[in-house]
Amino acid sequence: MFDISQTERELLPELNTEATGDGDALVARLTGAADDLGVTVRIVPEAEWTHGESKGNCEQLSLVDVQPLVEVRDRENNADLARTLIHEFAHALLHFDVDDDTERAKREVEAEAVAYVVGRYCGLDTSGSAFYLAAWESDDPEVVRERLGRISRTAEGLIDVLESESSSQPG
């Protein structure tokens, strides 16, 4: 058995999956839409972040508090912050049902696909996330169609809420 330090190798390139673009107004629209989506949202300063390397988290606080809590790690890149908010909102909308037994990898693909679609619709470059869709390669075509329907309906619902949020703001 060899330790990695005993080998010669080229390092693999890091994938840059961060969204880019102007996300300032979108972050405000997303946080403003949280109540309409039935989600509690919190942007957590880096120094207070307790979820390791992840950029966001969605969880149920207790059986009494029925709204999911979405937390995202604050950062300078508001486009990526907005993409993370959309991703976590998608988890809240798609996977918060206690009967959802979808495996974690597939839940991540669904949430990231929603973030990709909604982010693109809102003018962000979310192309770095597209590789997640490759995880579907071995799925049965009927399963893929069903999952695409869930993704499409969720993305459409988020866009509708964002559009109504945008039209209700002064300016």
Secondary structure, 3 states (H helix, E strand, C coil): CCCHHHCCCCCCCCCCCCCECCCHHHHHHHHHHHHHHCCEEEEECHHHCCCCCCCEEEEECCCCCCCEEEEEECCCCHHHHHHHHHHHHHHHHHHCCCCCCCCHHHHHHHHHHHHHHHHHHCCCECHHHHHHHHHHCCCCHHHHHHHHHHHHHHHHHHHHHHHHHHHHCCC
